[in-house]
């Protein structure tokens, strides 16, 4: 089994995220809320005006990614649309996923939230504050 060195891991992150990403990387990331692991049959939020948060995949979101980085975290908030009602299922939401499209699409990255979220009515705006969306590039 081969293992990536820290420079290779950093280059891999830089190829997919931020202002120096490769031409085939996603320009827009669609962040989704899930109950359970999206890679193991988790359930995505729906209803109540839910929509995936669309964010530009650039330096404003990720900052400058070091060549030796083994992880990156958002430096700007990721904001979902203001809710029109309760999400279904009601939660708590404990995972996130970066999807390839605003609906359907494929999971590119997924992770566990550091704090769960529940949306039980109109007027809420779920968000990931800076530092809460962390992507690790494993060896």
HULIN-V33107 format. One record per pair of residues at least 12 apart in sequence whose C-alpha atoms are under 10 Angstrom apart, sorted by the first residue. I is the first residue (numbers start at 1). J is the second residue. If there is no record, write none. Layout:
# HULIN-V33107
<<I | J> <I | J>>
This chain:
# HULIN-V33107
<<2 | 139> <3 | 138> <3 | 139> <4 | 137> <4 | 138> <4 | 139> <5 | 68> <5 | 70> <5 | 138> <5 | 139> <6 | 67> <6 | 68> <6 | 69> <6 | 70> <6 | 137> <6 | 138> <6 | 139> <7 | 66> <7 | 67> <7 | 68> <7 | 69> <7 | 70> <8 | 67> <8 | 68> <8 | 69> <8 | 70> <8 | 137> <8 | 139> <9 | 67> <9 | 68> <9 | 69> <9 | 70> <9 | 71> <9 | 136> <9 | 137> <9 | 138> <9 | 139> <10 | 65> <10 | 66> <10 | 67> <10 | 68> <10 | 69> <10 | 70> <10 | 71> <10 | 72> <10 | 136> <10 | 137> <11 | 65> <11 | 66> <11 | 67> <11 | 68> <11 | 69> <11 | 70> <11 | 137> <12 | 67> <12 | 68> <12 | 69> <12 | 70> <12 | 137> <13 | 65> <13 | 66> <13 | 67> <13 | 68> <13 | 69> <13 | 70> <13 | 71> <13 | 72> <13 | 135> <13 | 136> <13 | 137> <14 | 62> <14 | 64> <14 | 65> <14 | 66> <14 | 67> <14 | 68> <14 | 69> <14 | 72> <15 | 65> <16 | 57> <16 | 58> <17 | 29> <17 | 56> <17 | 57> <17 | 58> <17 | 59> <17 | 61> <17 | 62> <17 | 63> <17 | 64> <17 | 65> <17 | 72> <18 | 56> <18 | 57> <18 | 58> <18 | 59> <18 | 60> <18 | 61> <18 | 62> <18 | 63> <18 | 64> <18 | 65> <18 | 72> <19 | 56> <19 | 57> <19 | 58> <19 | 59> <19 | 60> <19 | 61> <19 | 62> <19 | 63> <19 | 64> <19 | 65> <20 | 57> <20 | 58> <20 | 59> <20 | 64> <20 | 65> <21 | 57> <21 | 58> <21 | 59> <21 | 65> <25 | 57> <26 | 56> <26 | 57> <26 | 58> <26 | 99> <26 | 100> <26 | 101> <26 | 108> <27 | 55> <27 | 56> <27 | 57> <27 | 58> <27 | 100> <28 | 53> <28 | 54> <28 | 55> <28 | 56> <28 | 57> <28 | 58> <28 | 98> <28 | 99> <28 | 100> <28 | 101> <28 | 102> <29 | 52> <29 | 53> <29 | 54> <29 | 55> <29 | 56> <29 | 57> <29 | 58> <29 | 97> <29 | 98> <29 | 99> <29 | 100> <29 | 101> <29 | 102> <29 | 108> <30 | 51> <30 | 52> <30 | 53> <30 | 54> <30 | 55> <30 | 56> <30 | 57> <30 | 78> <30 | 97> <30 | 98> <30 | 99> <30 | 100> <30 | 101> <30 | 102> <30 | 103> <30 | 105> <30 | 107> <30 | 108> <31 | 51> <31 | 52> <31 | 53> <31 | 54> <31 | 55> <31 | 78> <31 | 79> <31 | 80> <31 | 96> <31 | 97> <31 | 98> <31 | 99> <31 | 100> <31 | 101> <31 | 102> <31 | 107> <31 | 109> <31 | 110> <31 | 128> <31 | 133> <32 | 44> <32 | 45> <32 | 50> <32 | 51> <32 | 52> <32 | 53> <32 | 54> <32 | 80> <32 | 95> <32 | 96> <32 | 97> <32 | 98> <32 | 99> <32 | 102> <32 | 103> <32 | 107> <32 | 110> <33 | 45> <33 | 46> <33 | 50> <33 | 51> <33 | 52> <33 | 53> <33 | 80> <33 | 91> <33 | 92> <33 | 93> <33 | 94> <33 | 95> <33 | 96> <33 | 97> <33 | 98> <33 | 110> <33 | 113> <33 | 117> <33 | 126> <34 | 46> <34 | 89> <34 | 91> <34 | 92> <34 | 93> <34 | 94> <34 | 95> <34 | 96> <34 | 97> <34 | 110> <34 | 111> <34 | 112> <34 | 113> <34 | 117> <35 | 89> <35 | 90> <35 | 91> <35 | 92> <35 | 93> <35 | 94> <35 | 95> <35 | 96> <35 | 112> <35 | 116> <35 | 117> <36 | 91> <36 | 92> <36 | 93> <36 | 94> <36 | 95> <36 | 96> <36 | 111> <36 | 112> <37 | 94> <37 | 95> <37 | 96> <37 | 97> <37 | 110> <37 | 111> <37 | 112> <38 | 95> <38 | 96> <38 | 97> <38 | 98> <38 | 107> <38 | 109> <38 | 110> <38 | 111> <38 | 112> <39 | 97> <39 | 107> <39 | 108> <39 | 109> <39 | 110> <39 | 111> <42 | 93> <42 | 94> <42 | 95> <42 | 96> <43 | 88> <43 | 89> <43 | 91> <43 | 93> <43 | 95> <44 | 87> <44 | 88> <44 | 89> <44 | 93> <44 | 95> <44 | 96> <44 | 97> <45 | 86> <45 | 87> <45 | 88> <45 | 89> <45 | 90> <45 | 91> <45 | 93> <45 | 119> <46 | 86> <46 | 87> <46 | 88> <46 | 89> <46 | 90> <47 | 83> <47 | 84> <47 | 85> <47 | 86> <47 | 87> <47 | 88> <47 | 89> <47 | 90> <48 | 82> <48 | 83> <48 | 84> <48 | 85> <48 | 86> <48 | 87> <48 | 88> <48 | 119> <48 | 120> <48 | 121> <48 | 122> <48 | 123> <49 | 80> <49 | 81> <49 | 82> <49 | 83> <49 | 84> <49 | 85> <49 | 86> <49 | 87> <49 | 122> <49 | 123> <50 | 80> <50 | 81> <50 | 82> <50 | 83> <50 | 84> <50 | 85> <50 | 86> <50 | 87> <50 | 88> <50 | 119> <50 | 125> <50 | 126> <51 | 80> <51 | 81> <51 | 82> <51 | 83> <51 | 102> <51 | 103> <52 | 79> <52 | 80> <52 | 81> <52 | 97> <52 | 98> <52 | 99> <52 | 101> <52 | 102> <52 | 103> <53 | 78> <53 | 79> <53 | 80> <53 | 81> <53 | 98> <53 | 99> <53 | 102> <53 | 126> <53 | 127> <53 | 128> <54 | 78> <54 | 79> <54 | 80> <54 | 81> <54 | 98> <54 | 99> <54 | 101> <54 | 102> <55 | 76> <55 | 77> <55 | 78> <55 | 79> <55 | 80> <59 | 74> <59 | 75> <59 | 76> <60 | 74> <60 | 75> <60 | 76> <61 | 73> <61 | 74> <61 | 75> <61 | 76> <61 | 77> <61 | 78> <61 | 130> <62 | 74> <62 | 75> <62 | 76> <62 | 130> <62 | 131> <62 | 133> <62 | 134> <63 | 75> <63 | 76> <69 | 136> <69 | 137> <70 | 135> <70 | 136> <70 | 137> <70 | 138> <70 | 139> <71 | 134> <71 | 135> <71 | 136> <71 | 137> <71 | 138> <72 | 131> <72 | 133> <72 | 134> <72 | 135> <72 | 136> <72 | 137> <73 | 130> <73 | 131> <73 | 132> <73 | 133> <73 | 134> <73 | 135> <73 | 136> <74 | 128> <74 | 129> <74 | 130> <74 | 131> <74 | 132> <74 | 133> <74 | 134> <74 | 135> <75 | 129> <75 | 130> <75 | 131> <75 | 132> <75 | 133> <76 | 128> <76 | 129> <76 | 130> <76 | 131> <76 | 132> <76 | 133> <77 | 127> <77 | 128> <77 | 129> <77 | 130> <77 | 131> <77 | 132> <77 | 133> <78 | 126> <78 | 127> <78 | 128> <78 | 129> <78 | 130> <78 | 132> <78 | 133> <79 | 125> <79 | 126> <79 | 127> <79 | 128> <79 | 129> <80 | 124> <80 | 125> <80 | 126> <80 | 127> <80 | 128> <81 | 123> <81 | 124> <81 | 125> <81 | 126> <81 | 127> <82 | 122> <82 | 123> <82 | 124> <82 | 125> <82 | 126> <82 | 127> <83 | 119> <83 | 120> <83 | 121> <83 | 122> <83 | 123> <83 | 124> <83 | 125> <83 | 126> <84 | 120> <84 | 121> <84 | 122> <84 | 123> <84 | 124> <84 | 125> <85 | 119> <85 | 120> <85 | 121> <85 | 122> <85 | 123> <85 | 124> <86 | 118> <86 | 119> <86 | 120> <86 | 121> <86 | 122> <86 | 123> <86 | 124> <87 | 118> <87 | 119> <87 | 120> <87 | 121> <87 | 122> <88 | 118> <88 | 119> <88 | 120> <89 | 118> <89 | 119> <89 | 120> <90 | 117> <90 | 118> <90 | 119> <90 | 120> <90 | 121> <91 | 116> <91 | 117> <91 | 118> <91 | 119> <91 | 120> <92 | 115> <92 | 116> <92 | 117> <92 | 118> <92 | 119> <93 | 112> <93 | 113> <93 | 115> <93 | 116> <93 | 117> <93 | 118> <93 | 119> <94 | 111> <94 | 112> <94 | 113> <94 | 114> <94 | 115> <94 | 116> <94 | 117> <94 | 118> <95 | 110> <95 | 111> <95 | 112> <95 | 113> <95 | 114> <95 | 115> <95 | 116> <95 | 117> <96 | 109> <96 | 110> <96 | 111> <96 | 112> <96 | 113> <96 | 128> <96 | 133> <97 | 109> <97 | 110> <97 | 111> <97 | 112> <97 | 133> <98 | 110> <98 | 111> <98 | 133> <109 | 134> <109 | 135> <109 | 136> <110 | 133> <110 | 134> <110 | 135> <111 | 133> <111 | 134> <111 | 135> <111 | 136> <112 | 132> <112 | 133> <112 | 134> <113 | 128> <113 | 132> <113 | 133> <113 | 134> <114 | 132> <114 | 133> <115 | 128> <115 | 132>>
